[in-house]
Amino acid sequence: QVHLVESGGGLVQSGGSLRLSCAASGFSINTYTMKWYRQAPGKDRELVAMITTTSGLTEYGDSMRGRFTISRDNTKNTMWLQMSSLKPEDTAVYYCSAEREPFTYWGQGTQVTVSA
């Protein structure tokens, strides 16, 4: 059975850091583009960062660039999101996804709350 499980969320003060993890089971992520999304209350889900398969090319949302770093280790079937210089507007539920046409798998999300 396919699972993506996020962890590492929590409450942090503005300017702080968190590291989110996304652990996959039931499939191998090495042929999947891995992504982090987030959704704040009352807002649409937005792309935070993505990392391609073997080349490891990365892309970030405009407001995350320079503060967040996405990484993956295919041998551990895991992806991470290192978040630094966190702001209250980063407060959201963060979701990981694994995408390879025609499949997209989602995790259940982890809450990140940044206090002012």
C-alpha positions as CSV (number, residue, x, y, z in Angstrom):
1,Q,0.0,0.0,0.0
2,V,1.3,3.4,-1.0
3,H,1.9,5.9,1.8
4,L,3.5,9.3,2.2
5,V,4.0,10.5,5.8
6,E,5.0,14.0,6.6
7,S,6.6,14.9,10.0
8,G,8.5,17.7,11.6
9,G,5.8,20.3,11.8
10,G,5.1,22.3,14.9
11,L,5.1,25.8,16.4
12,V,8.1,28.0,15.9
13,Q,8.8,31.7,16.5
14,S,9.3,34.1,13.6
15,G,12.8,33.8,12.3
16,G,13.1,30.2,13.4
17,S,13.7,27.0,11.5
18,L,12.0,23.7,11.0
19,R,12.9,20.6,9.0
20,L,10.0,18.7,7.5
21,S,10.4,15.1,6.4
22,C,8.3,13.0,3.9
23,A,8.8,9.3,4.1
24,A,7.5,7.1,1.4
25,S,6.5,3.4,1.6
26,G,4.8,1.0,-0.8
27,F,6.7,2.4,-3.8
28,S,10.1,3.8,-4.7
29,I,10.4,7.6,-5.1
30,N,13.4,7.4,-7.4
31,T,11.3,7.8,-10.6
32,Y,8.9,10.4,-9.1
33,T,9.2,14.2,-9.0
34,M,8.8,15.1,-5.4
35,K,7.0,18.3,-4.3
36,W,6.0,20.2,-1.2
37,Y,2.8,22.2,-1.2
38,R,1.1,24.2,1.5
39,Q,-2.3,25.4,2.2
40,A,-3.2,28.2,4.7
41,P,-6.8,28.6,6.0
42,G,-9.0,30.2,3.4
43,K,-6.3,30.1,0.7
44,D,-5.6,27.8,-2.3
45,R,-2.9,25.1,-2.1
46,E,0.4,26.5,-3.4
47,L,3.6,24.9,-4.6
48,V,6.4,25.4,-2.1
49,A,9.2,23.5,-3.8
50,M,9.9,20.7,-6.1
51,I,12.9,18.4,-6.9
52,T,13.2,16.2,-9.9
53,T,14.3,12.6,-10.0
54,T,17.8,11.7,-10.8
55,S,19.1,15.2,-11.7
56,G,17.9,16.7,-8.5
57,L,16.9,20.0,-10.1
58,T,15.0,22.2,-7.8
59,E,12.4,25.0,-8.1
60,Y,10.8,27.1,-5.4
61,G,7.9,29.4,-4.9
62,D,8.8,33.1,-5.1
63,S,8.3,33.7,-1.4
64,M,10.3,30.6,-0.4
65,R,13.3,31.1,-2.5
66,G,16.5,31.7,-0.5
67,R,14.8,30.5,2.8
68,F,13.7,27.0,2.0
69,T,15.8,24.0,0.7
70,I,14.3,20.9,-0.7
71,S,16.3,17.7,-0.8
72,R,15.8,14.0,-1.3
73,D,17.6,10.7,-0.7
74,N,16.2,8.0,-3.0
75,T,18.1,5.3,-1.0
76,K,16.1,6.3,2.1
77,N,12.9,6.9,0.1
78,T,12.6,10.2,1.9
79,M,12.4,13.9,1.0
80,W,13.0,16.9,3.3
81,L,12.2,20.6,3.4
82,Q,14.6,22.7,5.4
83,M,12.8,26.0,6.3
84,S,14.7,28.9,7.7
85,S,13.8,32.6,8.5
86,L,10.2,31.5,9.0
87,K,7.5,34.2,8.9
88,P,4.0,34.2,10.3
89,E,2.8,34.0,6.7
90,D,4.4,30.6,6.3
91,T,1.8,29.2,8.7
92,A,0.0,26.5,6.8
93,V,-0.5,22.7,6.5
94,Y,2.4,21.4,4.5
95,Y,1.9,18.4,2.2
96,C,4.3,16.3,0.2
97,S,3.5,14.7,-3.1
98,A,5.1,12.2,-5.4
99,E,4.2,12.7,-9.1
100,R,4.8,10.6,-12.2
101,E,2.2,10.6,-14.9
102,P,-0.5,9.3,-14.4
103,F,0.0,8.9,-10.7
104,T,0.1,11.5,-7.9
105,Y,0.4,10.4,-4.3
106,W,-0.3,12.7,-1.3
107,G,0.6,12.7,2.3
108,Q,-1.8,13.7,5.1
109,G,-0.1,17.0,5.8
110,T,1.8,18.4,8.8
111,Q,0.9,21.7,10.5
112,V,3.5,24.5,10.6
113,T,2.6,27.5,12.8
114,V,4.9,30.5,13.0
115,S,4.2,33.0,15.8
116,A,5.0,36.6,15.5
